[in-house]
Amino acid sequence: MQPAAEVRGVRLQVAVDAPDAALLADIEKLRRILINLLSNALKFTPSGGRVTLSGRVSAQAPVVVIAVED
């Protein structure tokens, strides 16, 4: 997604609060979901803006929270 962000003049950041947390998921489906969310965020963020993908373990573990902010 970084090349798409650069073309649009948008800064793409990744902020992971628990880099060693384990996640049980269908990796291809999760990848597709994240790509779709990031694509939409990049599409609607004006040049000079920022899109952040973040991940953390919730206080109600074992819940992992993944967010895309623009």
Biopython code that builds the backbone (N, CA, C, O; Angstrom):
import numpy as np
from Bio.PDB.StructureBuilder import StructureBuilder

atoms = [
    (1, "MET", "N", (0.806, -1.195, 0.000)),
    (1, "MET", "CA", (0.000, 0.000, 0.000)),
    (1, "MET", "C", (0.857, 1.270, 0.000)),
    (1, "MET", "O", (0.382, 2.350, -0.352)),
    (2, "GLN", "N", (2.127, 1.127, 0.399)),
    (2, "GLN", "CA", (3.001, 2.297, 0.456)),
    (2, "GLN", "C", (3.128, 2.996, -0.899)),
    (2, "GLN", "O", (3.062, 4.224, -0.944)),
    (3, "PRO", "N", (3.309, 2.264, -2.010)),
    (3, "PRO", "CA", (3.392, 2.952, -3.305)),
    (3, "PRO", "C", (2.111, 3.739, -3.628)),
    (3, "PRO", "O", (2.196, 4.840, -4.173)),
    (4, "ALA", "N", (0.955, 3.208, -3.311)),
    (4, "ALA", "CA", (-0.311, 3.916, -3.560)),
    (4, "ALA", "C", (-0.385, 5.177, -2.712)),
    (4, "ALA", "O", (-0.875, 6.207, -3.176)),
    (5, "ALA", "N", (0.092, 5.108, -1.483)),
    (5, "ALA", "CA", (0.093, 6.280, -0.601)),
    (5, "ALA", "C", (1.016, 7.360, -1.161)),
    (5, "ALA", "O", (0.665, 8.540, -1.163)),
    (6, "GLU", "N", (2.184, 6.960, -1.632)),
    (6, "GLU", "CA", (3.139, 7.927, -2.177)),
    (6, "GLU", "C", (2.575, 8.626, -3.409)),
    (6, "GLU", "O", (2.745, 9.835, -3.566)),
    (7, "VAL", "N", (1.910, 7.881, -4.277)),
    (7, "VAL", "CA", (1.314, 8.470, -5.485)),
    (7, "VAL", "C", (0.286, 9.532, -5.108)),
    (7, "VAL", "O", (0.195, 10.571, -5.763)),
    (8, "ARG", "N", (-0.488, 9.276, -4.055)),
    (8, "ARG", "CA", (-1.537, 10.213, -3.621)),
    (8, "ARG", "C", (-1.006, 11.309, -2.708)),
    (8, "ARG", "O", (-1.747, 12.226, -2.354)),
    (9, "GLY", "N", (0.260, 11.231, -2.322)),
    (9, "GLY", "CA", (0.833, 12.237, -1.431)),
    (9, "GLY", "C", (0.334, 12.100, -0.002)),
    (9, "GLY", "O", (0.207, 13.091, 0.718)),
    (10, "VAL", "N", (0.049, 10.860, 0.407)),
    (10, "VAL", "CA", (-0.467, 10.586, 1.748)),
    (10, "VAL", "C", (0.590, 9.809, 2.528)),
    (10, "VAL", "O", (1.244, 8.918, 1.986)),
    (11, "ARG", "N", (0.749, 10.152, 3.799)),
    (11, "ARG", "CA", (1.704, 9.446, 4.650)),
    (11, "ARG", "C", (1.017, 8.221, 5.254)),
    (11, "ARG", "O", (-0.038, 8.352, 5.875)),
    (12, "LEU", "N", (1.592, 7.051, 5.082)),
    (12, "LEU", "CA", (1.045, 5.806, 5.615)),
    (12, "LEU", "C", (1.899, 5.382, 6.800)),
    (12, "LEU", "O", (3.111, 5.208, 6.672)),
    (13, "GLN", "N", (1.253, 5.215, 7.970)),
    (13, "GLN", "CA", (1.962, 4.819, 9.181)),
    (13, "GLN", "C", (1.398, 3.506, 9.711)),
    (13, "GLN", "O", (0.218, 3.205, 9.537)),
    (14, "VAL", "N", (2.260, 2.736, 10.357)),
    (14, "VAL", "CA", (1.845, 1.502, 11.025)),
    (14, "VAL", "C", (2.278, 1.621, 12.482)),
    (14, "VAL", "O", (3.441, 1.893, 12.780)),
    (15, "ALA", "N", (1.313, 1.410, 13.390)),
    (15, "ALA", "CA", (1.588, 1.492, 14.828)),
    (15, "ALA", "C", (1.057, 0.239, 15.496)),
    (15, "ALA", "O", (-0.147, 0.099, 15.708)),
    (16, "VAL", "N", (1.964, -0.672, 15.828)),
    (16, "VAL", "CA", (1.565, -1.929, 16.462)),
    (16, "VAL", "C", (2.048, -1.898, 17.901)),
    (16, "VAL", "O", (3.241, -1.755, 18.170)),
    (17, "ASP", "N", (1.090, -2.036, 18.834)),
    (17, "ASP", "CA", (1.391, -1.952, 20.254)),
    (17, "ASP", "C", (1.790, -3.300, 20.862)),
    (17, "ASP", "O", (2.341, -3.348, 21.962)),
    (18, "ALA", "N", (1.514, -4.382, 20.154)),
    (18, "ALA", "CA", (1.841, -5.724, 20.661)),
    (18, "ALA", "C", (2.407, -6.556, 19.512)),
    (18, "ALA", "O", (1.723, -7.437, 18.992)),
    (19, "PRO", "N", (3.657, -6.282, 19.110)),
    (19, "PRO", "CA", (4.210, -6.941, 17.929)),
    (19, "PRO", "C", (4.333, -8.460, 18.029)),
    (19, "PRO", "O", (4.421, -9.140, 17.006)),
    (20, "ASP", "N", (4.339, -9.001, 19.250)),
    (20, "ASP", "CA", (4.489, -10.446, 19.381)),
    (20, "ASP", "C", (3.178, -11.148, 19.745)),
    (20, "ASP", "O", (3.190, -12.318, 20.125)),
    (21, "ALA", "N", (2.044, -10.438, 19.631)),
    (21, "ALA", "CA", (0.740, -11.050, 19.918)),
    (21, "ALA", "C", (0.395, -12.055, 18.815)),
    (21, "ALA", "O", (0.659, -11.817, 17.637)),
    (22, "ALA", "N", (-0.187, -13.159, 19.213)),
    (22, "ALA", "CA", (-0.601, -14.184, 18.255)),
    (22, "ALA", "C", (-2.043, -13.923, 17.833)),
    (22, "ALA", "O", (-2.876, -13.527, 18.649)),
    (23, "LEU", "N", (-2.323, -14.143, 16.581)),
    (23, "LEU", "CA", (-3.656, -13.905, 16.038)),
    (23, "LEU", "C", (-4.072, -15.130, 15.244)),
    (23, "LEU", "O", (-3.380, -15.541, 14.313)),
    (24, "LEU", "N", (-5.201, -15.708, 15.614)),
    (24, "LEU", "CA", (-5.729, -16.867, 14.907)),
    (24, "LEU", "C", (-6.768, -16.351, 13.912)),
    (24, "LEU", "O", (-7.852, -15.922, 14.310)),
    (25, "ALA", "N", (-6.441, -16.394, 12.624)),
    (25, "ALA", "CA", (-7.327, -15.845, 11.596)),
    (25, "ALA", "C", (-6.988, -16.464, 10.251)),
    (25, "ALA", "O", (-5.916, -17.040, 10.066)),
    (26, "ASP", "N", (-7.908, -16.337, 9.326)),
    (26, "ASP", "CA", (-7.647, -16.705, 7.942)),
    (26, "ASP", "C", (-6.809, -15.568, 7.363)),
    (26, "ASP", "O", (-7.332, -14.489, 7.085)),
    (27, "ILE", "N", (-5.536, -15.802, 7.183)),
    (27, "ILE", "CA", (-4.602, -14.741, 6.802)),
    (27, "ILE", "C", (-4.978, -14.075, 5.485)),
    (27, "ILE", "O", (-4.827, -12.860, 5.353)),
    (28, "GLU", "N", (-5.457, -14.825, 4.521)),
    (28, "GLU", "CA", (-5.819, -14.233, 3.232)),
    (28, "GLU", "C", (-7.047, -13.323, 3.365)),
    (28, "GLU", "O", (-7.101, -12.258, 2.750)),
    (29, "LYS", "N", (-8.021, -13.738, 4.159)),
    (29, "LYS", "CA", (-9.210, -12.900, 4.361)),
    (29, "LYS", "C", (-8.862, -11.644, 5.150)),
    (29, "LYS", "O", (-9.339, -10.555, 4.832)),
    (30, "LEU", "N", (-8.038, -11.793, 6.170)),
    (30, "LEU", "CA", (-7.618, -10.629, 6.947)),
    (30, "LEU", "C", (-6.817, -9.670, 6.075)),
    (30, "LEU", "O", (-7.001, -8.455, 6.151)),
    (31, "ARG", "N", (-5.942, -10.207, 5.260)),
    (31, "ARG", "CA", (-5.143, -9.380, 4.340)),
    (31, "ARG", "C", (-6.058, -8.606, 3.394)),
    (31, "ARG", "O", (-5.849, -7.413, 3.170)),
    (32, "ARG", "N", (-7.069, -9.272, 2.840)),
    (32, "ARG", "CA", (-8.008, -8.634, 1.915)),
    (32, "ARG", "C", (-8.798, -7.516, 2.612)),
    (32, "ARG", "O", (-9.009, -6.445, 2.042)),
    (33, "ILE", "N", (-9.227, -7.780, 3.844)),
    (33, "ILE", "CA", (-9.965, -6.774, 4.621)),
    (33, "ILE", "C", (-9.092, -5.542, 4.846)),
    (33, "ILE", "O", (-9.538, -4.414, 4.639)),
    (34, "LEU", "N", (-7.846, -5.760, 5.269)),
    (34, "LEU", "CA", (-6.953, -4.632, 5.529)),
    (34, "LEU", "C", (-6.633, -3.856, 4.257)),
    (34, "LEU", "O", (-6.572, -2.627, 4.282)),
    (35, "ILE", "N", (-6.429, -4.555, 3.156)),
    (35, "ILE", "CA", (-6.172, -3.872, 1.887)),
    (35, "ILE", "C", (-7.377, -3.026, 1.484)),
    (35, "ILE", "O", (-7.212, -1.890, 1.039)),
    (36, "ASN", "N", (-8.583, -3.566, 1.636)),
    (36, "ASN", "CA", (-9.781, -2.796, 1.284)),
    (36, "ASN", "C", (-9.936, -1.568, 2.169)),
    (36, "ASN", "O", (-10.236, -0.482, 1.672)),
    (37, "LEU", "N", (-9.735, -1.726, 3.474)),
    (37, "LEU", "CA", (-9.844, -0.585, 4.386)),
    (37, "LEU", "C", (-8.789, 0.477, 4.079)),
    (37, "LEU", "O", (-9.092, 1.670, 4.041)),
    (38, "LEU", "N", (-7.552, 0.036, 3.860)),
    (38, "LEU", "CA", (-6.487, 0.994, 3.550)),
    (38, "LEU", "C", (-6.713, 1.669, 2.200)),
    (38, "LEU", "O", (-6.459, 2.865, 2.059)),
    (39, "SER", "N", (-7.183, 0.924, 1.215)),
    (39, "SER", "CA", (-7.467, 1.508, -0.102)),
    (39, "SER", "C", (-8.516, 2.603, 0.006)),
    (39, "SER", "O", (-8.362, 3.676, -0.578)),
    (40, "ASN", "N", (-9.584, 2.332, 0.753)),
    (40, "ASN", "CA", (-10.630, 3.343, 0.936)),
    (40, "ASN", "C", (-10.097, 4.562, 1.676)),
    (40, "ASN", "O", (-10.396, 5.698, 1.307)),
    (41, "ALA", "N", (-9.311, 4.328, 2.717)),
    (41, "ALA", "CA", (-8.751, 5.452, 3.468)),
    (41, "ALA", "C", (-7.846, 6.294, 2.578)),
    (41, "ALA", "O", (-7.899, 7.523, 2.633)),
    (42, "LEU", "N", (-7.018, 5.654, 1.763)),
    (42, "LEU", "CA", (-6.132, 6.395, 0.863)),
    (42, "LEU", "C", (-6.927, 7.158, -0.185)),
    (42, "LEU", "O", (-6.572, 8.280, -0.545)),
    (43, "LYS", "N", (-7.986, 6.559, -0.668)),
    (43, "LYS", "CA", (-8.810, 7.191, -1.704)),
    (43, "LYS", "C", (-9.455, 8.490, -1.199)),
    (43, "LYS", "O", (-9.569, 9.463, -1.945)),
    (44, "PHE", "N", (-9.873, 8.497, 0.067)),
    (44, "PHE", "CA", (-10.619, 9.635, 0.589)),
    (44, "PHE", "C", (-9.805, 10.576, 1.471)),
    (44, "PHE", "O", (-10.355, 11.512, 2.051)),
    (45, "THR", "N", (-8.503, 10.335, 1.576)),
    (45, "THR", "CA", (-7.629, 11.226, 2.333)),
    (45, "THR", "C", (-6.955, 12.184, 1.362)),
    (45, "THR", "O", (-6.333, 11.753, 0.390)),
    (46, "PRO", "N", (-7.077, 13.481, 1.621)),
    (46, "PRO", "CA", (-6.455, 14.447, 0.706)),
    (46, "PRO", "C", (-4.929, 14.390, 0.762)),
    (46, "PRO", "O", (-4.342, 13.945, 1.748)),
    (47, "SER", "N", (-4.312, 14.846, -0.306)),
    (47, "SER", "CA", (-2.857, 14.911, -0.376)),
    (47, "SER", "C", (-2.334, 15.692, 0.823)),
    (47, "SER", "O", (-2.896, 16.720, 1.200)),
    (48, "GLY", "N", (-1.253, 15.194, 1.416)),
    (48, "GLY", "CA", (-0.694, 15.818, 2.613)),
    (48, "GLY", "C", (-1.258, 15.225, 3.894)),
    (48, "GLY", "O", (-0.794, 15.551, 4.987)),
    (49, "GLY", "N", (-2.260, 14.353, 3.767)),
    (49, "GLY", "CA", (-2.877, 13.731, 4.933)),
    (49, "GLY", "C", (-2.123, 12.500, 5.387)),
    (49, "GLY", "O", (-1.051, 12.174, 4.876)),
    (50, "ARG", "N", (-2.718, 11.816, 6.372)),
    (50, "ARG", "CA", (-2.064, 10.649, 6.955)),
    (50, "ARG", "C", (-3.097, 9.539, 7.163)),
    (50, "ARG", "O", (-4.234, 9.806, 7.550)),
    (51, "VAL", "N", (-2.697, 8.312, 6.906)),
    (51, "VAL", "CA", (-3.501, 7.122, 7.188)),
    (51, "VAL", "C", (-2.667, 6.257, 8.126)),
    (51, "VAL", "O", (-1.490, 6.002, 7.873)),
    (52, "THR", "N", (-3.297, 5.807, 9.218)),
    (52, "THR", "CA", (-2.593, 4.986, 10.201)),
    (52, "THR", "C", (-3.282, 3.643, 10.362)),
    (52, "THR", "O", (-4.494, 3.577, 10.567)),
    (53, "LEU", "N", (-2.511, 2.583, 10.269)),
    (53, "LEU", "CA", (-2.968, 1.232, 10.567)),
    (53, "LEU", "C", (-2.398, 0.892, 11.933)),
    (53, "LEU", "O", (-1.181, 0.905, 12.119)),
    (54, "SER", "N", (-3.276, 0.583, 12.902)),
    (54, "SER", "CA", (-2.791, 0.276, 14.240)),
    (54, "SER", "C", (-3.341, -1.059, 14.718)),
    (54, "SER", "O", (-4.390, -1.521, 14.269)),
    (55, "GLY", "N", (-2.610, -1.659, 15.630)),
    (55, "GLY", "CA", (-3.023, -2.925, 16.224)),
    (55, "GLY", "C", (-2.581, -2.982, 17.669)),
    (55, "GLY", "O", (-1.479, -2.555, 18.014)),
    (56, "ARG", "N", (-3.457, -3.515, 18.517)),
    (56, "ARG", "CA", (-3.119, -3.650, 19.936)),
    (56, "ARG", "C", (-3.961, -4.760, 20.548)),
    (56, "ARG", "O", (-4.987, -5.152, 19.993)),
    (57, "VAL", "N", (-3.524, -5.254, 21.684)),
    (57, "VAL", "CA", (-4.295, -6.235, 22.440)),
    (57, "VAL", "C", (-5.200, -5.446, 23.375)),
    (57, "VAL", "O", (-4.731, -4.574, 24.106)),
    (58, "SER", "N", (-6.488, -5.746, 23.354)),
    (58, "SER", "CA", (-7.468, -5.058, 24.186)),
    (58, "SER", "C", (-7.313, -5.438, 25.651)),
    (58, "SER", "O", (-6.749, -6.483, 25.977)),
    (59, "ALA", "N", (-7.815, -4.586, 26.523)),
    (59, "ALA", "CA", (-7.828, -4.889, 27.958)),
    (59, "ALA", "C", (-8.696, -6.113, 28.234)),
    (59, "ALA", "O", (-8.508, -6.797, 29.240)),
    (60, "GLN", "N", (-9.645, -6.387, 27.342)),
    (60, "GLN", "CA", (-10.491, -7.577, 27.466)),
    (60, "GLN", "C", (-9.864, -8.739, 26.693)),
    (60, "GLN", "O", (-10.525, -9.403, 25.895)),
    (61, "ALA", "N", (-8.574, -8.967, 26.950)),
    (61, "ALA", "CA", (-7.857, -10.041, 26.251)),
    (61, "ALA", "C", (-8.664, -11.315, 26.318)),
    (61, "ALA", "O", (-9.308, -11.556, 27.339)),
    (62, "PRO", "N", (-8.669, -12.119, 25.324)),
    (62, "PRO", "CA", (-7.742, -12.190, 24.203)),
    (62, "PRO", "C", (-8.258, -11.508, 22.940)),
    (62, "PRO", "O", (-8.260, -12.117, 21.871)),
    (63, "VAL", "N", (-8.690, -10.266, 23.046)),
    (63, "VAL", "CA", (-9.204, -9.530, 21.902)),
    (63, "VAL", "C", (-8.088, -8.663, 21.305)),
    (63, "VAL", "O", (-7.395, -7.942, 22.023)),
    (64, "VAL", "N", (-7.928, -8.747, 19.976)),
    (64, "VAL", "CA", (-6.967, -7.900, 19.275)),
    (64, "VAL", "C", (-7.773, -6.845, 18.530)),
    (64, "VAL", "O", (-8.740, -7.166, 17.839)),
    (65, "VAL", "N", (-7.367, -5.576, 18.674)),
    (65, "VAL", "CA", (-8.053, -4.470, 18.023)),
    (65, "VAL", "C", (-7.178, -3.979, 16.880)),
    (65, "VAL", "O", (-6.017, -3.620, 17.080)),
    (66, "ILE", "N", (-7.751, -3.967, 15.673)),
    (66, "ILE", "CA", (-7.062, -3.461, 14.495)),
    (66, "ILE", "C", (-7.882, -2.283, 13.985)),
    (66, "ILE", "O", (-9.097, -2.389, 13.820)),
    (67, "ALA", "N", (-7.208, -1.152, 13.733)),
    (67, "ALA", "CA", (-7.919, 0.054, 13.304)),
    (67, "ALA", "C", (-7.196, 0.711, 12.141)),
    (67, "ALA", "O", (-5.970, 0.663, 12.043)),
    (68, "VAL", "N", (-7.979, 1.326, 11.261)),
    (68, "VAL", "CA", (-7.451, 2.162, 10.190)),
    (68, "VAL", "C", (-8.032, 3.550, 10.408)),
    (68, "VAL", "O", (-9.250, 3.724, 10.438)),
    (69, "GLU", "N", (-7.155, 4.535, 10.561)),
    (69, "GLU", "CA", (-7.587, 5.916, 10.801)),
    (69, "GLU", "C", (-7.097, 6.795, 9.677)),
    (69, "GLU", "O", (-5.965, 6.660, 9.212)),
    (70, "ASP", "N", (-7.965, 7.704, 9.239)),
    (70, "ASP", "CA", (-7.556, 8.681, 8.222)),
    (70, "ASP", "C", (-8.038, 10.049, 8.596)),
    (70, "ASP", "O", (-7.795, 11.011, 7.867)),
]
sb = StructureBuilder()
sb.init_structure("model")
sb.init_model(0)
sb.init_chain("A")
sb.init_seg("    ")
for serial, (resi, resn, name, xyz) in enumerate(atoms, 1):
    if name == "N":
        sb.init_residue(resn, " ", resi, " ")
    sb.init_atom(name, np.array(xyz, "f"), 0.0, 1.0, " ", f" {name:<3s}", serial, name[0])
structure = sb.get_structure()
